[in-house]
Structures are given as C-alpha cells and as structure tokens.
Amino acid sequence: MASLKALKIRIGSVKSTQKITKAMKMVAAAKLRRAQEAAVAGRPYAERLEQVMASLASKVSVSESSPKLLAGTGRDQVHLLIIATSERGLAGAFNSNIVRAARRKAEELEAAGKTVKFYVAGKKGRVIRRFFPTQIAADHEMSHIKTVSFTDARAIADDVIARFEAGEFDVAHLFYAKFQSALVQTPVGNQIIPVAIDTNAAPVSDGGAAVEYEPDEETILADLLPRNVAIQVFRALLENAASEQGSRMTAMDNATRNAGDMIKRLSIQYNRARQAAITTELVEIISGAEAL
Amino acid sequence: MLHFELVTPEKLVRSEAVHMVVVPGTEGDFGVLEGHAPVMSTIRDGALSVYRTPDSAPETITIEGGFAEVSARGLTVLAERVA
C-alpha cells in the first residue's frame, strides 16, 4: 500500500486538477451562452437569403450558361472536403468526431474512384494529415480569431471560391458539428459547391404582384451565390463555436465528477492506511507492556 | 408607415416603421415608401437614407455588399457590413 505521504500528495494533486476542470466548465458555460446568442442572431439573415435564393432559383433555369457555382463544372471527379474544427482541444470528442466524419466521407469517395482534397480550417483538423498526408490543399489559419465574424467566414469562402474558379475541384463539402444541445453535437457534412438551393423554402410572398428585378434575375443570382457560400461557412463556424463550448462543458463536467470520485476513493484509502498505522502502533505498545 | 428591416449576417440591425428609405441600387437610387411595388435589387456600397417622418432630416447608414427586397411586408435590406 502506498505510504501516507504519497497518498496525501496524490489527493492534493487530484484536488487541484478538479479545480481547473471546474473552472473550465464554468468558462465554457458562459461562452456557450454567448455562442448560442450569436447563432440565434445570425438566423434572420440566413433565412431571408434562403427565401430570396429559392424564389430566384424557381425563376431561373439551370443551363450551360448558368453561373458555375449553381450549375457545377459538369464533372464530379475532384472533391474538396472543408474541415472546420476548433483551435483548442479538451473539448471531449468534438474535434475527433468532425475529423472522423470527414475521413469516412473521404474513404467513401476514394472507394468510388474520386479524388479527394482537404481544406483545413482550425488547428485541430490538422490531424487529418495522419491519414491523408499528401492531400491537404490548404490550411486556413484561424488561431488569431476569438469570436467568429462574418469577415472570417468570408475569407474562407472567397479562398474556396477562388480555388473553385481555378478548377482545383468540382464539388465542395463542409464538415462541422451541428449544435443540438449542450450534450448533443452531431458532426455533419454538407455540400456547399455547387450551391444546392432548397426549393422547399417558402418563396417570398409577393402579394400577387409581379416582382421587378434590378438588374435581372440572373445577375442578382450570380451576385448572391458567392454570398450564399459565405453565409453557409459562417453558419457552420457559429454552430461549431456553440458545439465546441457545449462539448467542452460536458467533458469538463465529467472530468470534475471523475476527480470527485477519485478524491473520495483516495481519501478512504488514506484513512484506512492511517488507521492501520495507529492500530499497529497500539498493538506494539500493548504487547510491549504485556511482555514486562 | 413603411416597415424597414436591415439585416447583417451577424444580427438584425434595424426593424422599425419609417416614412421613407432611399436605397442606393446598382442601377440608381430609389426611394421606397409604403405600398411600393415588389422589387428585388442589388445595392452598390454606399449610404441608405432613412426618413423617419416626411419632414425629418435623413439618417444615413453606410452599408457594404447589400441586397434589397421590397415585398408586401415592407423593405428588407441584407447587407454584409454596416458601418
């Protein structure tokens, strides 16, 4: 059995770890609230843009001359997987879940004979290098970002669109964790290029009157398509931010609880050892006294 | 009164009833009053002028990367950035 001193040190160390995990949990809870507010605040824009896109798309027919972002390149060979992860770890399985989802998709695509490239946004997505060392197309630096703004999303979207226009890939998928609750975050992969327009979204009610377009439907659509990609990236980053904090909160809550259990176990061990030491000492004294 | 909404990806900046808004459309400025015919237009980077009442001085809001939509519900301006 470990000595009394060693046990005491061990308990002290677990206690200070518990303090850290507890603090991290509370910080994550506060950040989660803010991240959720940001996600909610971003909803009106996305909803309206979606409505506008839907009503435009219903008027414009996809043809050879349509913008590439909508019609695609006509091929389906090179796929770009954009992996959005967090910059920090200690968030449970948050990052590895996203990477795993992307990896699965990549394996599936490769099995189907497609070429796969990766676009990593966020430090923790870099582990994909371990599985596909030669297929990282870009590594987007995000470590300086504290709270995601639309400008950051725009930078990623612009970069991706530029690569698309340069013919580097045909289809782009975006991987992130969708926030469902502090306990549940599901990794998802959405196709963002070519733009898949949700035709089920309720089109803008025009009150029966004919809508006038300035300049015209095609031009507006061409103008809105890159913006739609940016907003999708932005929404993914917001969801990710909320998911990360939720996941960290749960992970740190578990860690705090585990530390508590461990302290309890170690304290029992410590008390037993102490009692055993006292008993031995008493036995020694008594048998010593009897021997006289 | 015209229902006017200004939305950015980050938040809903304005949602209020105003008299008139002058929008800097790509093909020229246009004023929107209550009961305007439905229009969808792209916007060039510039200033929106908001008139709260017919005779008040306009309030200008500088926007970037915008899109305006006039429907039966009113005027909605989607902008990437509001200065």
Contacts between the chains, C-beta under 8 A, distances in Angstrom:
chain1	res1	chain2	res2	distance
A	38	B	10	7.3
A	41	B	10	6.3
A	41	B	11	4.1
A	41	B	12	7.0
A	42	B	9	5.7
A	42	B	10	6.2
A	42	B	11	7.2
A	44	B	5	8.0
A	44	B	7	5.1
A	44	B	11	8.0
A	44	B	12	4.9
A	45	B	7	4.6
A	45	B	8	6.3
A	45	B	9	4.8
A	45	B	10	7.9
A	45	B	12	7.8
A	45	B	78	6.1
A	46	B	9	7.4
A	48	B	7	6.2
A	48	B	69	7.5
A	48	B	76	6.0
A	48	B	78	6.0
A	49	B	67	8.0
A	49	B	78	6.2
A	52	B	40	6.8
A	52	B	67	7.2
A	52	B	69	6.1
A	52	B	78	7.7
A	56	B	40	7.6
A	149	B	10	6.8
A	150	B	8	7.1
A	150	B	9	4.2
A	150	B	10	5.7
A	150	B	80	6.4
A	150	B	81	7.5
A	151	B	81	7.8
A	153	B	9	7.6
A	154	B	80	7.3
A	204	B	69	6.6
A	204	B	71	5.4
A	205	B	71	6.5
A	205	B	72	6.3
A	205	B	73	7.7
A	206	B	38	4.5
A	206	B	71	5.9
A	206	B	72	7.0
A	207	B	38	6.7
A	207	B	71	6.7
A	207	B	72	3.4
A	209	B	37	6.0
A	209	B	38	5.3
A	209	B	72	7.9
A	210	B	38	7.3
A	211	B	38	4.2
A	211	B	39	6.8
A	211	B	40	5.9
A	211	B	71	7.8
A	212	B	37	6.4
A	212	B	38	6.7
A	212	B	39	4.7
A	212	B	40	7.5
A	213	B	39	7.6
A	213	B	40	5.3
A	213	B	41	7.4
A	214	B	25	5.7
A	214	B	26	6.9
A	214	B	27	5.2
A	214	B	39	6.4
A	214	B	40	7.1
A	214	B	41	3.8
A	214	B	42	7.2
A	215	B	26	6.4
A	215	B	27	5.9
A	215	B	41	8.0
A	215	B	42	7.1
A	219	B	42	7.2
A	220	B	40	6.1
A	220	B	41	7.6
A	220	B	42	5.7
A	220	B	67	7.5
A	223	B	42	5.1
A	223	B	67	7.4
A	224	B	67	6.6
A	227	B	65	7.1
A	227	B	67	7.8
A	227	B	80	7.2
A	230	B	9	7.9
A	230	B	80	8.0
A	231	B	9	5.8
A	234	B	9	5.4
